[in-house]
Structure formats: C-alpha cells, structure tokens
Amino acid sequence: MADLTILLHRAYRKQVEMGLRPLAGRQTEDITRARIHSGEAFVAELRGRLVGMILLNEKEDAAFPPHFQKPGVSHFSLFAVDPECQGQGIGRALLDAAETRARILGFNDFALSMAEPDQELLNFYLRLGFRFVEHWQWPYTNYRSVILTRPIGPPEHAPTDPHRR
C-alpha cells in the first residue's frame, strides 16, 4: 500500500501544485487500501517497479454522479502513471485493460471523473474519444469535476449483430 500511495501522490502532484485537492494526491495508505478493495485494481510494473494503476468500478460512500449510476455504465478512478514514465504507453495499456474488463462484465459505456481545471488532462481524454456528460462536485475536493464517457464496443471475439446500431 505504501508504494501505491506514493505512486498516487507523485502522479497527482501536478494537480496539487495547481492548488487542487484531489483525494488521490493526499490520501493515506489506509484510504488507498480501502479504495482499491472497493473495485478491481490494475497495476503496471516496469523493471520491477510500480509505475501505474487504475481502479475499475470503485464503490464509495459519497454520492455518485448521475451518469455513473446509469445501467451499463462502468467507471474508473485512481488512474495514475508515474510522471517519469509517462509517454511510454503505460497509461494506454492500463486504460485498455480496464476497458476490456468492463466490456467482459457486460458494460457498454466507460466513464471517468476528472478535475475540470486540469486542461492538459482533459485534452488527453478528449483525444482518446471521451466526451463531456456533466459536471460534478465531490465532497472531498475543492474543484468542480467533469464527467466524461465513451462507448465500449462488443468483446473483440464475440459475434456482432449487423443490424444493431
């Protein structure tokens, strides 16, 4: 848990330096443990070092954005890649793994919440095909979040219905 918490603090440091208070940028090891046990965690290692993570379908006590509560919607959180390792495809691999798992579980939409002031991160998600759905205010942050989503296609090896639109 210590390594995961350190990774999260490193990955969210830029937002903290912007004056934002993302939970992942300041959470304790106990909070990290509780959060990863509330969903499905995926981690990335590079040469034996933890360099990334993502959490699929986290459950928490705080109210969820309306979009997250819709049938068929999967969401991810705690998406982090060590800043020294960004740009090497680690984040894409983590996103792909989580999205594939969501698809296998039968979800048809892949969503996230992110800090609206982080324009660089927003542009990253828009380039990946995510679109804006709504704004949301988490009770433990000092900024407004944006909820983004994109459709999940059928499983790669599953037969598709040519009449489905």
CYANA upper distance limits for C-alpha pairs under 8 A (distance plus 0.5 A):
  1 MET  CA      5 THR  CA      6.54
  1 MET  CA     29 GLU  CA      6.10
  1 MET  CA     30 ASP  CA      8.38
  1 MET  CA     32 THR  CA      7.18
  1 MET  CA     33 ARG  CA      6.79
  2 ALA  CA      6 ILE  CA      6.61
  2 ALA  CA     29 GLU  CA      6.40
  3 ASP  CA      7 LEU  CA      6.59
  3 ASP  CA     50 LEU  CA      7.64
  4 LEU  CA      8 LEU  CA      6.70
  4 LEU  CA     32 THR  CA      7.87
  4 LEU  CA     50 LEU  CA      8.00
  4 LEU  CA     53 MET  CA      8.48
  5 THR  CA      9 HIS  CA      6.70
  5 THR  CA     24 ALA  CA      8.43
  5 THR  CA     27 GLN  CA      7.70
  5 THR  CA     28 THR  CA      7.36
  5 THR  CA     29 GLU  CA      6.30
  5 THR  CA     32 THR  CA      6.72
  6 ILE  CA     10 ARG  CA      6.66
  7 LEU  CA     11 ALA  CA      6.57
  7 LEU  CA     50 LEU  CA      8.05
  7 LEU  CA     51 VAL  CA      7.46
  7 LEU  CA     52 GLY  CA      7.77
  7 LEU  CA     80 ALA  CA      7.82
  7 LEU  CA     81 VAL  CA      8.00
  7 LEU  CA     82 ASP  CA      6.67
  8 LEU  CA     12 TYR  CA      6.50
  8 LEU  CA     24 ALA  CA      6.24
  8 LEU  CA     25 GLY  CA      6.48
  8 LEU  CA     78 LEU  CA      7.94
  8 LEU  CA     80 ALA  CA      6.60
  8 LEU  CA     82 ASP  CA      8.48
  9 HIS  CA     13 ARG  CA      6.31
  9 HIS  CA     24 ALA  CA      7.02
  9 HIS  CA     25 GLY  CA      4.89
  9 HIS  CA     26 ARG  CA      6.82
  9 HIS  CA     27 GLN  CA      8.45
 10 ARG  CA     25 GLY  CA      7.99
 10 ARG  CA     82 ASP  CA      6.91
 10 ARG  CA     83 PRO  CA      7.49
 11 ALA  CA     25 GLY  CA      8.08
 11 ALA  CA     80 ALA  CA      6.02
 11 ALA  CA     81 VAL  CA      6.38
 11 ALA  CA     82 ASP  CA      5.84
 11 ALA  CA     83 PRO  CA      6.35
 12 TYR  CA     16 VAL  CA      6.97
 12 TYR  CA     22 PRO  CA      7.89
 12 TYR  CA     24 ALA  CA      7.22
 12 TYR  CA     25 GLY  CA      5.41
 12 TYR  CA     80 ALA  CA      7.99
 13 ARG  CA     17 GLU  CA      6.54
 13 ARG  CA     25 GLY  CA      6.76
 14 LYS  CA     18 MET  CA      6.82
 15 GLN  CA     19 GLY  CA      7.20
 15 GLN  CA     20 LEU  CA      5.94
 15 GLN  CA     21 ARG  CA      7.87
 15 GLN  CA     22 PRO  CA      7.81
 15 GLN  CA     25 GLY  CA      8.42
 15 GLN  CA    118 ASP  CA      7.52
 16 VAL  CA     20 LEU  CA      5.39
 16 VAL  CA     21 ARG  CA      6.31
 16 VAL  CA     22 PRO  CA      7.62
 16 VAL  CA     25 GLY  CA      7.19
 20 LEU  CA    141 THR  CA      7.97
 20 LEU  CA    142 ASN  CA      6.74
 20 LEU  CA    143 TYR  CA      7.14
 21 ARG  CA     25 GLY  CA      7.48
 21 ARG  CA     26 ARG  CA      8.00
 21 ARG  CA    140 TYR  CA      8.43
 21 ARG  CA    141 THR  CA      5.83
 21 ARG  CA    142 ASN  CA      6.30
 21 ARG  CA    143 TYR  CA      8.12
 22 PRO  CA     26 ARG  CA      7.50
 22 PRO  CA    115 ALA  CA      8.33
 22 PRO  CA    140 TYR  CA      8.25
 22 PRO  CA    141 THR  CA      6.17
 22 PRO  CA    142 ASN  CA      8.34
 23 LEU  CA     27 GLN  CA      6.08
 23 LEU  CA    140 TYR  CA      7.31
 23 LEU  CA    141 THR  CA      7.29
 24 ALA  CA     78 LEU  CA      7.08
 27 GLN  CA     31 ILE  CA      6.35
 27 GLN  CA     32 THR  CA      7.11
 28 THR  CA     32 THR  CA      6.77
 29 GLU  CA     33 ARG  CA      6.61
 30 ASP  CA     34 ALA  CA      6.71
 31 ILE  CA     35 ARG  CA      6.51
 32 THR  CA     36 ILE  CA      6.64
 33 ARG  CA     37 HIS  CA      6.68
 34 ALA  CA     38 SER  CA      6.89
 35 ARG  CA     39 GLY  CA      7.69
 35 ARG  CA     58 GLU  CA      7.38
 35 ARG  CA     59 LYS  CA      8.26
 35 ARG  CA     60 GLU  CA      8.21
 36 ILE  CA     40 GLU  CA      7.29
 36 ILE  CA     41 ALA  CA      6.33
 36 ILE  CA     55 LEU  CA      7.11
 36 ILE  CA     58 GLU  CA      7.99
 37 HIS  CA     41 ALA  CA      8.33
 38 SER  CA     57 ASN  CA      8.36
 38 SER  CA     58 GLU  CA      5.82
 38 SER  CA     59 LYS  CA      5.82
 38 SER  CA     60 GLU  CA      7.80
 39 GLY  CA     55 LEU  CA      6.70
 39 GLY  CA     56 LEU  CA      6.07
 39 GLY  CA     57 ASN  CA      5.69
 39 GLY  CA     58 GLU  CA      4.88
 39 GLY  CA     59 LYS  CA      6.94
 40 GLU  CA     55 LEU  CA      6.07
 40 GLU  CA     56 LEU  CA      5.53
 40 GLU  CA     57 ASN  CA      7.31
 40 GLU  CA     58 GLU  CA      7.92
 41 ALA  CA     53 MET  CA      7.51
 41 ALA  CA     54 ILE  CA      6.37
 41 ALA  CA     55 LEU  CA      4.94
 41 ALA  CA     56 LEU  CA      6.80
 42 PHE  CA     53 MET  CA      5.96
 42 PHE  CA     54 ILE  CA      5.86
 42 PHE  CA     55 LEU  CA      6.82
 42 PHE  CA     94 LEU  CA      7.40
 42 PHE  CA     97 ALA  CA      8.16
 42 PHE  CA     98 ALA  CA      7.80
 43 VAL  CA     50 LEU  CA      7.75
 43 VAL  CA     51 VAL  CA      8.18
 43 VAL  CA     52 GLY  CA      6.02
 43 VAL  CA     53 MET  CA      4.69
 43 VAL  CA     54 ILE  CA      7.11
 43 VAL  CA     94 LEU  CA      7.90
 44 ALA  CA     50 LEU  CA      6.51
 44 ALA  CA     51 VAL  CA      6.11
 44 ALA  CA     52 GLY  CA      5.23
 44 ALA  CA     53 MET  CA      6.51
 44 ALA  CA     90 ILE  CA      7.62
 44 ALA  CA     94 LEU  CA      7.76
 45 GLU  CA     49 ARG  CA      5.66
 45 GLU  CA     50 LEU  CA      4.95
 45 GLU  CA     51 VAL  CA      5.86
 45 GLU  CA     52 GLY  CA      7.40
 46 LEU  CA     50 LEU  CA      7.04
 46 LEU  CA     51 VAL  CA      6.89
 51 VAL  CA     81 VAL  CA      6.18
 51 VAL  CA     82 ASP  CA      5.60
 51 VAL  CA     85 CYS  CA      7.45
 52 GLY  CA     79 PHE  CA      8.05
 52 GLY  CA     80 ALA  CA      5.80
 52 GLY  CA     81 VAL  CA      4.69
 52 GLY  CA     82 ASP  CA      6.62
 52 GLY  CA     90 ILE  CA      7.51
 52 GLY  CA     91 GLY  CA      7.69
 52 GLY  CA     94 LEU  CA      8.15
 53 MET  CA     78 LEU  CA      7.36
 53 MET  CA     79 PHE  CA      6.15
 53 MET  CA     80 ALA  CA      5.85
 53 MET  CA     81 VAL  CA      7.16
 53 MET  CA     94 LEU  CA      7.34
 54 ILE  CA     76 PHE  CA      7.30
 54 ILE  CA     77 SER  CA      6.64
 54 ILE  CA     78 LEU  CA      5.71
 54 ILE  CA     79 PHE  CA      4.71
 54 ILE  CA     80 ALA  CA      6.95
 54 ILE  CA     94 LEU  CA      6.93
 54 ILE  CA     95 LEU  CA      7.92
 54 ILE  CA     98 ALA  CA      7.88
 55 LEU  CA     76 PHE  CA      5.92
 55 LEU  CA     77 SER  CA      5.64
 55 LEU  CA     78 LEU  CA      6.06
 55 LEU  CA     79 PHE  CA      7.21
 55 LEU  CA     98 ALA  CA      8.21
 56 LEU  CA     74 SER  CA      7.92
 56 LEU  CA     75 HIS  CA      6.57
 56 LEU  CA     76 PHE  CA      4.98
 56 LEU  CA     77 SER  CA      7.08
 56 LEU  CA     98 ALA  CA      6.71
 56 LEU  CA    102 ALA  CA      8.26
 57 ASN  CA     74 SER  CA      6.48
 57 ASN  CA     75 HIS  CA      5.69
 57 ASN  CA     76 PHE  CA      6.19
 57 ASN  CA     77 SER  CA      8.21
 58 GLU  CA     75 HIS  CA      8.05
 58 GLU  CA     76 PHE  CA      7.42
 58 GLU  CA     77 SER  CA      7.44
 62 ALA  CA    138 TRP  CA      8.02
 62 ALA  CA    139 PRO  CA      7.79
 63 ALA  CA    138 TRP  CA      8.49
 64 PHE  CA     68 PHE  CA      6.81
 64 PHE  CA     69 GLN  CA      7.36
 65 PRO  CA     69 GLN  CA      7.37
 65 PRO  CA    136 TRP  CA      6.70
 65 PRO  CA    147 ILE  CA      8.27
 66 PRO  CA     70 LYS  CA      7.30
 67 HIS  CA     73 VAL  CA      7.88
 67 HIS  CA    133 VAL  CA      7.98
 67 HIS  CA    134 GLU  CA      8.34
 67 HIS  CA    147 ILE  CA      8.28
 68 PHE  CA     73 VAL  CA      6.45
 68 PHE  CA     74 SER  CA      7.46
 68 PHE  CA     75 HIS  CA      7.13
 68 PHE  CA    111 ALA  CA      7.67
 69 GLN  CA     73 VAL  CA      7.60
 72 GLY  CA    106 GLY  CA      7.70
 72 GLY  CA    107 PHE  CA      5.02
 72 GLY  CA    108 ASN  CA      5.79
 72 GLY  CA    109 ASP  CA      6.64
 73 VAL  CA    107 PHE  CA      6.25
 73 VAL  CA    108 ASN  CA      6.76
 73 VAL  CA    109 ASP  CA      5.17
 73 VAL  CA    110 PHE  CA      6.56
 73 VAL  CA    111 ALA  CA      7.40
 74 SER  CA    102 ALA  CA      6.76
 74 SER  CA    107 PHE  CA      6.47
 74 SER  CA    108 ASN  CA      8.13
 74 SER  CA    109 ASP  CA      6.47
 74 SER  CA    110 PHE  CA      5.55
 74 SER  CA    111 ALA  CA      6.59
 75 HIS  CA    110 PHE  CA      6.02
 75 HIS  CA    111 ALA  CA      4.92
 75 HIS  CA    112 LEU  CA      5.84
 76 PHE  CA     98 ALA  CA      8.19
 76 PHE  CA    110 PHE  CA      8.16
 76 PHE  CA    111 ALA  CA      7.00
 76 PHE  CA    112 LEU  CA      5.95
 76 PHE  CA    113 SER  CA      8.45
 77 SER  CA    112 LEU  CA      7.06
 77 SER  CA    113 SER  CA      7.77
 79 PHE  CA     91 GLY  CA      8.44
 80 ALA  CA     91 GLY  CA      7.95
 81 VAL  CA     85 CYS  CA      7.23
 81 VAL  CA     86 GLN  CA      6.68
 81 VAL  CA     90 ILE  CA      7.53
 81 VAL  CA     91 GLY  CA      6.70
 82 ASP  CA     86 GLN  CA      6.93
 85 CYS  CA     90 ILE  CA      8.13
 86 GLN  CA     90 ILE  CA      7.52
 86 GLN  CA     91 GLY  CA      7.89
 89 GLY  CA     93 ALA  CA      6.66
 90 ILE  CA     94 LEU  CA      6.75
 91 GLY  CA     95 LEU  CA      6.63
 92 ARG  CA     96 ASP  CA      6.50
 93 ALA  CA     97 ALA  CA      6.62
 94 LEU  CA     98 ALA  CA      6.73
 95 LEU  CA     99 GLU  CA      6.48
 96 ASP  CA    100 THR  CA      6.42
 97 ALA  CA    101 ARG  CA      6.72
 98 ALA  CA    102 ALA  CA      6.67
 99 GLU  CA    103 ARG  CA      6.62
 99 GLU  CA    110 PHE  CA      7.29
 99 GLU  CA    152 ILE  CA      7.79
100 THR  CA    104 ILE  CA      6.71
100 THR  CA    155 PRO  CA      8.06
101 ARG  CA    105 LEU  CA      6.70
102 ALA  CA    106 GLY  CA      6.98
102 ALA  CA    107 PHE  CA      5.99
102 ALA  CA    108 ASN  CA      8.39
102 ALA  CA    110 PHE  CA      8.07
103 ARG  CA    107 PHE  CA      5.73
103 ARG  CA    108 ASN  CA      7.06
103 ARG  CA    152 ILE  CA      6.95
103 ARG  CA    153 GLY  CA      7.84
103 ARG  CA    154 PRO  CA      7.32
103 ARG  CA    155 PRO  CA      6.63
104 ILE  CA    155 PRO  CA      7.08
107 PHE  CA    152 ILE  CA      7.75
108 ASN  CA    151 PRO  CA      6.35
108 ASN  CA    152 ILE  CA      5.28
108 ASN  CA    153 GLY  CA      7.33
108 ASN  CA    154 PRO  CA      8.41
109 ASP  CA    149 THR  CA      7.17
109 ASP  CA    150 ARG  CA      6.32
109 ASP  CA    151 PRO  CA      4.93
109 ASP  CA    152 ILE  CA      5.65
110 PHE  CA    149 THR  CA      5.95
110 PHE  CA    150 ARG  CA      5.93
110 PHE  CA    151 PRO  CA      6.58
110 PHE  CA    152 ILE  CA      6.75
111 ALA  CA    147 ILE  CA      7.48
111 ALA  CA    148 LEU  CA      6.01
111 ALA  CA    149 THR  CA      4.58
111 ALA  CA    150 ARG  CA      7.05
112 LEU  CA    147 ILE  CA      6.18
112 LEU  CA    148 LEU  CA      5.94
112 LEU  CA    149 THR  CA      6.95
113 SER  CA    145 SER  CA      6.61
113 SER  CA    146 VAL  CA      6.16
113 SER  CA    147 ILE  CA      5.09
113 SER  CA    148 LEU  CA      6.95
114 MET  CA    122 LEU  CA      8.17
114 MET  CA    145 SER  CA      5.72
114 MET  CA    146 VAL  CA      6.04
114 MET  CA    147 ILE  CA      7.19
115 ALA  CA    143 TYR  CA      7.08
115 ALA  CA    144 ARG  CA      6.87
115 ALA  CA    145 SER  CA      5.07
115 ALA  CA    146 VAL  CA      6.94
116 GLU  CA    122 LEU  CA      7.78
116 GLU  CA    143 TYR  CA      7.76
116 GLU  CA    144 ARG  CA      6.41
116 GLU  CA    145 SER  CA      5.45
116 GLU  CA    146 VAL  CA      5.98
117 PRO  CA    143 TYR  CA      8.06
117 PRO  CA    144 ARG  CA      8.39
118 ASP  CA    122 LEU  CA      6.83
119 GLN  CA    123 ASN  CA      6.60
120 GLU  CA    124 PHE  CA      6.87
121 LEU  CA    125 TYR  CA      6.98
122 LEU  CA    126 LEU  CA      6.72
123 ASN  CA    127 ARG  CA      6.61
124 PHE  CA    128 LEU  CA      7.04
125 TYR  CA    129 GLY  CA      7.12
125 TYR  CA    130 PHE  CA      6.07
126 LEU  CA    130 PHE  CA      5.48
126 LEU  CA    131 ARG  CA      6.78
129 GLY  CA    150 ARG  CA      6.86
130 PHE  CA    148 LEU  CA      6.21
130 PHE  CA    149 THR  CA      5.49
130 PHE  CA    150 ARG  CA      5.25
131 ARG  CA    148 LEU  CA      5.67
131 ARG  CA    149 THR  CA      5.94
131 ARG  CA    150 ARG  CA      6.86
132 PHE  CA    146 VAL  CA      7.43
132 PHE  CA    147 ILE  CA      6.58
132 PHE  CA    148 LEU  CA      5.07
132 PHE  CA    149 THR  CA      7.19
133 VAL  CA    146 VAL  CA      7.99
133 VAL  CA    147 ILE  CA      6.01
133 VAL  CA    148 LEU  CA      6.01
133 VAL  CA    149 THR  CA      7.32
134 GLU  CA    146 VAL  CA      6.49
134 GLU  CA    147 ILE  CA      5.78
134 GLU  CA    148 LEU  CA      7.96
135 HIS  CA    144 ARG  CA      7.26
135 HIS  CA    145 SER  CA      6.16
135 HIS  CA    146 VAL  CA      5.08
135 HIS  CA    147 ILE  CA      6.43
136 TRP  CA    144 ARG  CA      6.50
136 TRP  CA    145 SER  CA      5.54
136 TRP  CA    146 VAL  CA      6.58
136 TRP  CA    147 ILE  CA      7.41
137 GLN  CA    141 THR  CA      8.00
137 GLN  CA    143 TYR  CA      7.58
137 GLN  CA    144 ARG  CA      5.63
137 GLN  CA    145 SER  CA      6.42
138 TRP  CA    144 ARG  CA      8.12
138 TRP  CA    145 SER  CA      8.00
154 PRO  CA    158 ALA  CA      7.26
154 PRO  CA    160 THR  CA      7.62
